[in-house]
């Protein structure tokens, strides 16, 4: 009976110990304490005012909410910088009388990620996502806000997964 208790206790200790490296965001152990997000300037040909600031804040918020890293202005262990390189509206589907039935907003962001503690994780790559909306709607107000929310949520999550979650 003592051997069974010892075996069960050992299994319990090993399972608790193995869970300490994993967290619910899927990042595992992060060998960093601080991060910084540089301002993502809008360098797209078509300019939508304010999306550069909105995107920068969305990325900061996502990392703060899903990790225990501290946001700093400079000298961080992890650094995110880049620019919005494409903001494009294009027709997607047409009606019988050759008018657009649906439009697509596509945003592409170029990201440079630097990890001072583990340089092998550094990368520079573009992240893109889109939002489809009815052609009879203007891309303003609630439609624009909904589009930006969906696109930025997806792009920031993709950046997070590429840099920290390794998915």
Secondary structure, 3 states (H helix, E strand, C coil): CHHHHHHHHHHHHHHHHHHCCCCCCCCCCCCCCEEEECCCEECCCCCCCCHHHHHHHHHHHHHHHHCCCEECCCCCCEEEEEEEEEEEEEEEEECCCCCEEEEEEEEEEEEEEEECCCHHHCEEEEEEEEEEEECCCCCCHHHHHHHHHHHHHHHHHHHHHHHHHCC
